[in-house]
Amino acid sequence: MKVPKTLQVSCVQLHWAKSLERNLERTRQHIRLAAEEGSRVVLFPEVSLTGYYFPDVVKLAPGAVKDALAQTCRAAKEAGVWVIVGTLKKTSDRFLNLAHVISPSGAIVHEYAKLHLAGRDERKYCRGGNKLSLFEIDGILCTLAICRDGRHPEVYRLPAMLGARVLFHPSCSSDEVEAVVWKRVSGRAQLPAGPTTRIFHCVANTFGQSPDGKQTSSGQSFIRNPEGLPLAEAGFYQEEMITAVLDLDLADRRYALDSLSNPPFLRPHWQRMLKAVRARTGQKLK
């Protein structure tokens, strides 16, 4: 397969506290719209199908979640695009916060579980994963981080050392209103990965208030180039889709690769870590 020089990506900003049925409907609509606009990849927010409002999510029947994911796979196949969606999956030991990478053939080819849990409800109901993400889209190596994971640079810098040129970052930055407003002002909802790695950074975040009105989400989905400069940005308060074309030659990973050389005493330790990361990338999540 000849690796393309560019990759058109769409990031969809959705409400974080709606029903499974509504989330599935909006997901299918945006997959079709992104395909019509020529995008090859459509990224949705953290747990985009199930939603992140735990009082409702924990009551969902696992079979209903599985069926919604299957319908999303069919929508990806019908549109002929790559789709990245999220669910909370019930296991014998709490929930996993998962991102599913779906190929244009409709198959789930990669899954990643959030490592760094955030918020009282998530820490109560979920457990973290135990691998980093590395997968291919049309021959382009990519990686994933989910929301809070982005505050831990090793999550995406190690995959960048192994060749990842695009970070896909589904997020749900829900919090009390005061905290979210502060995040907007300070720009801390998501920090660009490019300035520490020189890879592309694609964020699909959520917006909207919880049913009880006590929490909201910061919006501001973005696509940034390897220097951290914006190619597309979303607003604070509304559902929308942003799209950008990534010039993959710009993602040279230079800053991440420099760390492999200096300081010299760390070189063997980096190599051991990279070997461990690669060994786990295909590990099944249970």
Contacts in CASP RR format, 6 or more apart in sequence:
PFRMAT RR
TARGET T0000
AUTHOR 0000-0000-0000
METHOD contacts of the structure
MODEL  1
MKVPKTLQVSCVQLHWAKSLERNLERTRQHIRLAAEEGSRVVLFPEVSLT
GYYFPDVVKLAPGAVKDALAQTCRAAKEAGVWVIVGTLKKTSDRFLNLAH
VISPSGAIVHEYAKLHLAGRDERKYCRGGNKLSLFEIDGILCTLAICRDG
RHPEVYRLPAMLGARVLFHPSCSSDEVEAVVWKRVSGRAQLPAGPTTRIF
HCVANTFGQSPDGKQTSSGQSFIRNPEGLPLAEAGFYQEEMITAVLDLDL
ADRRYALDSLSNPPFLRPHWQRMLKAVRARTGQKLK
1 138 0 8 1.000
1 139 0 8 1.000
3 138 0 8 1.000
3 139 0 8 1.000
3 140 0 8 1.000
3 248 0 8 1.000
4 138 0 8 1.000
4 140 0 8 1.000
4 248 0 8 1.000
5 247 0 8 1.000
5 248 0 8 1.000
5 249 0 8 1.000
6 245 0 8 1.000
6 246 0 8 1.000
6 247 0 8 1.000
6 248 0 8 1.000
7 40 0 8 1.000
7 41 0 8 1.000
7 137 0 8 1.000
7 138 0 8 1.000
7 140 0 8 1.000
7 166 0 8 1.000
7 245 0 8 1.000
7 246 0 8 1.000
7 248 0 8 1.000
8 37 0 8 1.000
8 38 0 8 1.000
8 39 0 8 1.000
8 40 0 8 1.000
8 41 0 8 1.000
8 243 0 8 1.000
8 244 0 8 1.000
8 245 0 8 1.000
8 246 0 8 1.000
9 39 0 8 1.000
9 40 0 8 1.000
9 41 0 8 1.000
9 42 0 8 1.000
9 43 0 8 1.000
9 166 0 8 1.000
9 202 0 8 1.000
9 223 0 8 1.000
9 243 0 8 1.000
9 244 0 8 1.000
9 245 0 8 1.000
9 246 0 8 1.000
10 30 0 8 1.000
10 33 0 8 1.000
10 34 0 8 1.000
10 37 0 8 1.000
10 39 0 8 1.000
10 41 0 8 1.000
10 42 0 8 1.000
10 43 0 8 1.000
10 241 0 8 1.000
10 242 0 8 1.000
10 243 0 8 1.000
11 43 0 8 1.000
11 202 0 8 1.000
11 203 0 8 1.000
11 204 0 8 1.000
11 221 0 8 1.000
11 222 0 8 1.000
11 223 0 8 1.000
11 232 0 8 1.000
11 234 0 8 1.000
11 241 0 8 1.000
11 242 0 8 1.000
11 243 0 8 1.000
12 26 0 8 1.000
12 27 0 8 1.000
12 30 0 8 1.000
12 34 0 8 1.000
12 42 0 8 1.000
12 43 0 8 1.000
12 44 0 8 1.000
12 45 0 8 1.000
12 48 0 8 1.000
12 204 0 8 1.000
12 221 0 8 1.000
12 239 0 8 1.000
12 240 0 8 1.000
12 241 0 8 1.000
13 45 0 8 1.000
13 204 0 8 1.000
13 205 0 8 1.000
13 206 0 8 1.000
13 207 0 8 1.000
13 219 0 8 1.000
13 221 0 8 1.000
13 234 0 8 1.000
13 235 0 8 1.000
13 238 0 8 1.000
13 239 0 8 1.000
13 240 0 8 1.000
13 241 0 8 1.000
13 242 0 8 1.000
14 23 0 8 1.000
14 26 0 8 1.000
14 27 0 8 1.000
14 44 0 8 1.000
14 45 0 8 1.000
14 48 0 8 1.000
14 204 0 8 1.000
14 206 0 8 1.000
14 207 0 8 1.000
14 239 0 8 1.000
15 206 0 8 1.000
15 207 0 8 1.000
15 208 0 8 1.000
15 239 0 8 1.000
16 45 0 8 1.000
16 46 0 8 1.000
16 51 0 8 1.000
16 52 0 8 1.000
16 53 0 8 1.000
16 172 0 8 1.000
16 174 0 8 1.000
16 206 0 8 1.000
16 207 0 8 1.000
16 208 0 8 1.000
16 217 0 8 1.000
17 51 0 8 1.000
17 52 0 8 1.000
17 53 0 8 1.000
17 56 0 8 1.000
17 174 0 8 1.000
17 208 0 8 1.000
17 209 0 8 1.000
17 210 0 8 1.000
17 211 0 8 1.000
18 51 0 8 1.000
19 56 0 8 1.000
20 49 0 8 1.000
20 50 0 8 1.000
20 51 0 8 1.000
20 60 0 8 1.000
20 64 0 8 1.000
20 65 0 8 1.000
20 68 0 8 1.000
23 48 0 8 1.000
23 49 0 8 1.000
23 50 0 8 1.000
23 51 0 8 1.000
23 68 0 8 1.000
24 49 0 8 1.000
24 68 0 8 1.000
24 71 0 8 1.000
24 72 0 8 1.000
26 239 0 8 1.000
27 44 0 8 1.000
27 48 0 8 1.000
27 49 0 8 1.000
27 72 0 8 1.000
27 75 0 8 1.000
27 85 0 8 1.000
28 71 0 8 1.000
28 72 0 8 1.000
28 75 0 8 1.000
30 42 0 8 1.000
30 44 0 8 1.000
30 241 0 8 1.000
31 42 0 8 1.000
31 72 0 8 1.000
31 75 0 8 1.000
31 76 0 8 1.000
31 79 0 8 1.000
31 81 0 8 1.000
31 83 0 8 1.000
32 75 0 8 1.000
32 78 0 8 1.000
32 79 0 8 1.000
33 241 0 8 1.000
34 42 0 8 1.000
34 79 0 8 1.000
34 81 0 8 1.000
34 241 0 8 1.000
34 243 0 8 1.000
35 42 0 8 1.000
35 79 0 8 1.000
35 80 0 8 1.000
35 81 0 8 1.000
37 243 0 8 1.000
39 81 0 8 1.000
39 243 0 8 1.000
40 81 0 8 1.000
40 82 0 8 1.000
40 137 0 8 1.000
40 138 0 8 1.000
41 81 0 8 1.000
41 82 0 8 1.000
41 83 0 8 1.000
41 84 0 8 1.000
41 137 0 8 1.000
41 168 0 8 1.000
42 81 0 8 1.000
42 82 0 8 1.000
42 83 0 8 1.000
42 84 0 8 1.000
43 84 0 8 1.000
43 168 0 8 1.000
43 170 0 8 1.000
43 202 0 8 1.000
43 204 0 8 1.000
44 83 0 8 1.000
44 84 0 8 1.000
44 85 0 8 1.000
44 86 0 8 1.000
44 170 0 8 1.000
44 204 0 8 1.000
45 86 0 8 1.000
45 170 0 8 1.000
45 171 0 8 1.000
45 172 0 8 1.000
45 204 0 8 1.000
45 205 0 8 1.000
45 206 0 8 1.000
45 221 0 8 1.000
46 52 0 8 1.000
46 86 0 8 1.000
46 97 0 8 1.000
46 99 0 8 1.000
46 114 0 8 1.000
46 146 0 8 1.000
46 147 0 8 1.000
46 170 0 8 1.000
46 171 0 8 1.000
46 172 0 8 1.000
46 206 0 8 1.000
47 57 0 8 1.000
47 86 0 8 1.000
47 87 0 8 1.000
47 88 0 8 1.000
47 97 0 8 1.000
47 98 0 8 1.000
47 172 0 8 1.000
48 85 0 8 1.000
48 86 0 8 1.000
48 87 0 8 1.000
48 170 0 8 1.000
48 204 0 8 1.000
49 65 0 8 1.000
49 68 0 8 1.000
49 69 0 8 1.000
49 72 0 8 1.000
49 85 0 8 1.000
49 86 0 8 1.000
49 87 0 8 1.000
50 57 0 8 1.000
50 60 0 8 1.000
50 65 0 8 1.000
50 68 0 8 1.000
50 86 0 8 1.000
50 87 0 8 1.000
50 88 0 8 1.000
51 57 0 8 1.000
51 88 0 8 1.000
51 172 0 8 1.000
52 172 0 8 1.000
52 174 0 8 1.000
52 206 0 8 1.000
53 210 0 8 1.000
53 211 0 8 1.000
54 121 0 8 1.000
54 122 0 8 1.000
54 124 0 8 1.000
54 125 0 8 1.000
57 88 0 8 1.000
58 95 0 8 1.000
58 125 0 8 1.000
60 88 0 8 1.000
62 89 0 8 1.000
62 90 0 8 1.000
65 87 0 8 1.000
65 88 0 8 1.000
65 89 0 8 1.000
65 90 0 8 1.000
68 87 0 8 1.000
69 85 0 8 1.000
69 87 0 8 1.000
69 100 0 8 1.000
69 108 0 8 1.000
72 83 0 8 1.000
72 85 0 8 1.000
72 102 0 8 1.000
73 102 0 8 1.000
73 106 0 8 1.000
73 107 0 8 1.000
73 108 0 8 1.000
74 106 0 8 1.000
75 83 0 8 1.000
76 82 0 8 1.000
76 83 0 8 1.000
76 102 0 8 1.000
76 103 0 8 1.000
76 104 0 8 1.000
76 106 0 8 1.000
77 104 0 8 1.000
77 105 0 8 1.000
77 106 0 8 1.000
79 104 0 8 1.000
80 104 0 8 1.000
81 104 0 8 1.000
82 101 0 8 1.000
82 102 0 8 1.000
82 103 0 8 1.000
82 104 0 8 1.000
82 137 0 8 1.000
82 138 0 8 1.000
83 101 0 8 1.000
83 102 0 8 1.000
84 99 0 8 1.000
84 100 0 8 1.000
84 101 0 8 1.000
84 102 0 8 1.000
84 144 0 8 1.000
84 168 0 8 1.000
84 170 0 8 1.000
85 99 0 8 1.000
85 100 0 8 1.000
85 102 0 8 1.000
86 97 0 8 1.000
86 98 0 8 1.000
86 99 0 8 1.000
86 100 0 8 1.000
86 170 0 8 1.000
87 98 0 8 1.000
87 100 0 8 1.000
88 95 0 8 1.000
88 96 0 8 1.000
88 97 0 8 1.000
88 98 0 8 1.000
88 125 0 8 1.000
88 126 0 8 1.000
89 95 0 8 1.000
89 96 0 8 1.000
89 98 0 8 1.000
91 127 0 8 1.000
91 286 0 8 1.000
93 127 0 8 1.000
94 125 0 8 1.000
94 126 0 8 1.000
94 127 0 8 1.000
95 125 0 8 1.000
95 126 0 8 1.000
95 127 0 8 1.000
96 113 0 8 1.000
96 114 0 8 1.000
96 126 0 8 1.000
96 127 0 8 1.000
96 128 0 8 1.000
96 129 0 8 1.000
96 285 0 8 1.000
97 113 0 8 1.000
97 114 0 8 1.000
97 117 0 8 1.000
97 122 0 8 1.000
97 126 0 8 1.000
97 128 0 8 1.000
97 146 0 8 1.000
98 111 0 8 1.000
98 112 0 8 1.000
98 113 0 8 1.000
98 114 0 8 1.000
98 285 0 8 1.000
99 111 0 8 1.000
99 112 0 8 1.000
99 114 0 8 1.000
99 133 0 8 1.000
99 144 0 8 1.000
99 146 0 8 1.000
99 168 0 8 1.000
99 170 0 8 1.000
100 108 0 8 1.000
100 110 0 8 1.000
100 111 0 8 1.000
101 108 0 8 1.000
101 109 0 8 1.000
101 110 0 8 1.000
101 111 0 8 1.000
101 112 0 8 1.000
101 135 0 8 1.000
101 137 0 8 1.000
101 144 0 8 1.000
102 108 0 8 1.000
102 109 0 8 1.000
103 109 0 8 1.000
109 135 0 8 1.000
110 133 0 8 1.000
110 135 0 8 1.000
110 144 0 8 1.000
110 282 0 8 1.000
111 284 0 8 1.000
111 285 0 8 1.000
112 131 0 8 1.000
112 133 0 8 1.000
112 144 0 8 1.000
112 146 0 8 1.000
112 285 0 8 1.000
113 128 0 8 1.000
113 129 0 8 1.000
113 130 0 8 1.000
113 131 0 8 1.000
113 285 0 8 1.000
114 126 0 8 1.000
114 128 0 8 1.000
114 129 0 8 1.000
114 146 0 8 1.000
114 147 0 8 1.000
114 148 0 8 1.000
114 149 0 8 1.000
115 128 0 8 1.000
115 129 0 8 1.000
115 130 0 8 1.000
115 146 0 8 1.000
115 149 0 8 1.000
115 152 0 8 1.000
115 155 0 8 1.000
116 128 0 8 1.000
116 148 0 8 1.000
116 149 0 8 1.000
116 150 0 8 1.000
116 151 0 8 1.000
116 152 0 8 1.000
116 155 0 8 1.000
117 123 0 8 1.000
117 126 0 8 1.000
117 127 0 8 1.000
117 128 0 8 1.000
117 148 0 8 1.000
118 147 0 8 1.000
118 148 0 8 1.000
129 285 0 8 1.000
130 280 0 8 1.000
130 283 0 8 1.000
131 277 0 8 1.000
131 280 0 8 1.000
131 281 0 8 1.000
131 282 0 8 1.000
131 283 0 8 1.000
132 143 0 8 1.000
132 155 0 8 1.000
132 158 0 8 1.000
132 159 0 8 1.000
132 277 0 8 1.000
132 280 0 8 1.000
132 281 0 8 1.000
133 142 0 8 1.000
133 143 0 8 1.000
133 144 0 8 1.000
133 145 0 8 1.000
133 159 0 8 1.000
133 281 0 8 1.000
134 141 0 8 1.000
134 142 0 8 1.000
134 143 0 8 1.000
134 159 0 8 1.000
134 162 0 8 1.000
134 163 0 8 1.000
134 164 0 8 1.000
134 277 0 8 1.000
134 278 0 8 1.000
134 281 0 8 1.000
135 141 0 8 1.000
135 142 0 8 1.000
135 143 0 8 1.000
135 144 0 8 1.000
135 281 0 8 1.000
136 142 0 8 1.000
137 166 0 8 1.000
140 165 0 8 1.000
140 166 0 8 1.000
140 248 0 8 1.000
141 159 0 8 1.000
141 162 0 8 1.000
141 163 0 8 1.000
141 164 0 8 1.000
141 165 0 8 1.000
142 164 0 8 1.000
142 165 0 8 1.000
142 166 0 8 1.000
142 167 0 8 1.000
142 168 0 8 1.000
143 156 0 8 1.000
143 159 0 8 1.000
143 160 0 8 1.000
143 164 0 8 1.000
143 166 0 8 1.000
143 167 0 8 1.000
143 168 0 8 1.000
144 167 0 8 1.000
144 168 0 8 1.000
144 169 0 8 1.000
144 170 0 8 1.000
145 152 0 8 1.000
145 155 0 8 1.000
145 156 0 8 1.000
145 167 0 8 1.000
145 168 0 8 1.000
145 169 0 8 1.000
146 169 0 8 1.000
146 170 0 8 1.000
146 171 0 8 1.000
147 169 0 8 1.000
147 170 0 8 1.000
147 171 0 8 1.000
147 172 0 8 1.000
147 173 0 8 1.000
149 155 0 8 1.000
149 156 0 8 1.000
149 169 0 8 1.000
150 156 0 8 1.000
150 169 0 8 1.000
150 190 0 8 1.000
150 191 0 8 1.000
150 193 0 8 1.000
151 191 0 8 1.000
153 193 0 8 1.000
153 196 0 8 1.000
153 197 0 8 1.000
156 164 0 8 1.000
156 167 0 8 1.000
156 193 0 8 1.000
156 197 0 8 1.000
156 199 0 8 1.000
157 196 0 8 1.000
157 197 0 8 1.000
157 256 0 8 1.000
157 259 0 8 1.000
158 273 0 8 1.000
158 274 0 8 1.000
158 277 0 8 1.000
159 277 0 8 1.000
160 167 0 8 1.000
160 197 0 8 1.000
160 198 0 8 1.000
160 199 0 8 1.000
160 253 0 8 1.000
160 256 0 8 1.000
160 257 0 8 1.000
161 253 0 8 1.000
161 256 0 8 1.000
161 257 0 8 1.000
161 259 0 8 1.000
161 260 0 8 1.000
161 270 0 8 1.000
161 274 0 8 1.000
162 274 0 8 1.000
162 277 0 8 1.000
162 278 0 8 1.000
163 253 0 8 1.000
164 199 0 8 1.000
164 253 0 8 1.000
165 199 0 8 1.000
165 200 0 8 1.000
165 248 0 8 1.000
165 251 0 8 1.000
165 253 0 8 1.000
166 199 0 8 1.000
166 200 0 8 1.000
166 201 0 8 1.000
166 202 0 8 1.000
166 246 0 8 1.000
166 248 0 8 1.000
166 251 0 8 1.000
167 193 0 8 1.000
167 197 0 8 1.000
167 199 0 8 1.000
167 200 0 8 1.000
167 201 0 8 1.000
167 202 0 8 1.000
168 202 0 8 1.000
169 190 0 8 1.000
169 193 0 8 1.000
169 201 0 8 1.000
169 202 0 8 1.000
169 203 0 8 1.000
169 204 0 8 1.000
170 203 0 8 1.000
170 204 0 8 1.000
171 189 0 8 1.000
171 190 0 8 1.000
171 203 0 8 1.000
171 204 0 8 1.000
171 205 0 8 1.000
171 206 0 8 1.000
172 205 0 8 1.000
172 206 0 8 1.000
172 217 0 8 1.000
173 180 0 8 1.000
173 183 0 8 1.000
173 189 0 8 1.000
173 190 0 8 1.000
173 205 0 8 1.000
173 206 0 8 1.000
173 217 0 8 1.000
173 218 0 8 1.000
173 219 0 8 1.000
174 180 0 8 1.000
174 206 0 8 1.000
174 210 0 8 1.000
174 215 0 8 1.000
174 216 0 8 1.000
174 217 0 8 1.000
175 183 0 8 1.000
175 215 0 8 1.000
175 216 0 8 1.000
175 217 0 8 1.000
175 218 0 8 1.000
176 214 0 8 1.000
176 215 0 8 1.000
177 214 0 8 1.000
177 215 0 8 1.000
177 216 0 8 1.000
180 189 0 8 1.000
180 215 0 8 1.000
180 216 0 8 1.000
180 217 0 8 1.000
180 218 0 8 1.000
182 188 0 8 1.000
183 189 0 8 1.000
183 218 0 8 1.000
184 218 0 8 1.000
184 220 0 8 1.000
184 236 0 8 1.000
187 220 0 8 1.000
189 205 0 8 1.000
189 218 0 8 1.000
189 219 0 8 1.000
189 220 0 8 1.000
190 203 0 8 1.000
190 205 0 8 1.000
190 220 0 8 1.000
190 222 0 8 1.000
192 201 0 8 1.000
192 222 0 8 1.000
192 224 0 8 1.000
192 228 0 8 1.000
193 199 0 8 1.000
193 201 0 8 1.000
193 224 0 8 1.000
193 228 0 8 1.000
194 200 0 8 1.000
194 201 0 8 1.000
194 224 0 8 1.000
194 225 0 8 1.000
194 226 0 8 1.000
194 227 0 8 1.000
194 228 0 8 1.000
194 255 0 8 1.000
195 227 0 8 1.000
195 228 0 8 1.000
195 255 0 8 1.000
196 255 0 8 1.000
196 256 0 8 1.000
197 226 0 8 1.000
197 253 0 8 1.000
197 255 0 8 1.000
197 256 0 8 1.000
198 226 0 8 1.000
198 227 0 8 1.000
198 250 0 8 1.000
198 251 0 8 1.000
198 252 0 8 1.000
198 253 0 8 1.000
198 254 0 8 1.000
198 255 0 8 1.000
198 256 0 8 1.000
199 226 0 8 1.000
199 251 0 8 1.000
199 253 0 8 1.000
199 256 0 8 1.000
200 223 0 8 1.000
200 224 0 8 1.000
200 225 0 8 1.000
200 226 0 8 1.000
200 246 0 8 1.000
200 248 0 8 1.000
200 250 0 8 1.000
200 251 0 8 1.000
201 222 0 8 1.000
201 223 0 8 1.000
201 224 0 8 1.000
201 228 0 8 1.000
202 222 0 8 1.000
202 223 0 8 1.000
202 224 0 8 1.000
203 220 0 8 1.000
203 221 0 8 1.000
203 222 0 8 1.000
203 223 0 8 1.000
204 221 0 8 1.000
205 217 0 8 1.000
205 218 0 8 1.000
205 219 0 8 1.000
205 220 0 8 1.000
205 221 0 8 1.000
205 234 0 8 1.000
206 217 0 8 1.000
206 219 0 8 1.000
207 216 0 8 1.000
207 217 0 8 1.000
207 218 0 8 1.000
207 219 0 8 1.000
207 235 0 8 1.000
207 236 0 8 1.000
207 237 0 8 1.000
207 238 0 8 1.000
207 239 0 8 1.000
208 216 0 8 1.000
208 217 0 8 1.000
208 237 0 8 1.000
209 215 0 8 1.000
209 216 0 8 1.000
210 216 0 8 1.000
218 236 0 8 1.000
219 234 0 8 1.000
219 235 0 8 1.000
219 236 0 8 1.000
219 237 0 8 1.000
220 233 0 8 1.000
220 234 0 8 1.000
220 235 0 8 1.000
220 236 0 8 1.000
221 233 0 8 1.000
221 234 0 8 1.000
221 235 0 8 1.000
221 240 0 8 1.000
221 242 0 8 1.000
222 230 0 8 1.000
222 231 0 8 1.000
222 232 0 8 1.000
222 233 0 8 1.000
222 234 0 8 1.000
222 242 0 8 1.000
223 230 0 8 1.000
223 231 0 8 1.000
223 232 0 8 1.000
223 233 0 8 1.000
223 242 0 8 1.000
223 243 0 8 1.000
223 244 0 8 1.000
223 246 0 8 1.000
224 230 0 8 1.000
224 231 0 8 1.000
225 231 0 8 1.000
225 246 0 8 1.000
225 247 0 8 1.000
225 250 0 8 1.000
226 250 0 8 1.000
226 251 0 8 1.000
226 252 0 8 1.000
231 244 0 8 1.000
231 245 0 8 1.000
231 246 0 8 1.000
232 242 0 8 1.000
232 243 0 8 1.000
232 244 0 8 1.000
233 242 0 8 1.000
234 240 0 8 1.000
234 242 0 8 1.000
259 266 0 8 1.000
259 270 0 8 1.000
260 267 0 8 1.000
260 270 0 8 1.000
260 271 0 8 1.000
261 267 0 8 1.000
END
